[in-house]
Amino acid sequence: GAKLDKPVHIAGSKIRVEKCLFAGAQNSALKVGGAEISVQNCIFMENNRHANFESRALLVENEGKYRITRNTFFNNCSDAIRTLPDRRKELPLNPEISYNHILNGGIFNSDCSGIYMPSKSQGYAEVHHNWIHNINGSAFRLDLAGKELNLHHNVFWFSKRGMSVEGYGQFNIYNNTDVHSREPSDIIRNVLHHSRTTDGSLDKSFPPIDDWNVLNNLVEVFHDR
């Protein structure tokens, strides 16, 4: 592949990656595509030392359900986990990212996240019981007109920001802890997919949003933008 796209690349269905070590990759370490993906009990360390923007320790391009659980990520120089669901197919409900320990992320790169979900629907992904700390960017980020996310029972600390959730609805954000971060967690109301494009079917008048269930979070400041 291209110079920036040379990870271990596995695609198909019923993929299971277990008890593996991914260390020292020049750019991304593991790229997994397809359906019924499981990555568990693995260690990702010292990947993407050049800190380029398009690489991350684990990239999941899913067409179906996935489960990322009980992994450790440390000293990776940009995103630890990035998910990119296939928008051409019906999204599976409730994929899962859970019980991961992510630390010392984004060395040399501040535009990064511990867990990064770039855009649109996440199929009510269950992101829960993760410990994420000492990230040079956001511990968790849902970006660009996002929706359909369950974020709960996570602990974030000593990062630039704990939670950054951007979008327009169907959020359940509860029982998370964010302490000792440099900037407040935030919710950003946004229906724009990109700065120069928009989805004409979306209501851009920003009516009162009554389906953002944000409660019981232990956060010093949680900005509503």
SULUR-V847834 format. One record per helix or strand. SS is the DSSP state (a for helix, b for strand). FROM is the first residue (numbers start at 1). LEN is the number of residues. Records with the same first field share a line. If there is no record, write none. Layout:
SS = FROM-LEN + FROM-LEN
This chain:
b = 8-11 + 21-3 + 30-11 + 43-3 + 56-7 + 66-4 + 72-3 + 79-5 + 96-3 + 101-5 + 113-5 + 121-8 + 131-5 + 138-15 + 155-3 + 161-14 + 177-3 + 185-5 + 194-1 + 197-1 + 212-4 + 218-2 + 222-3
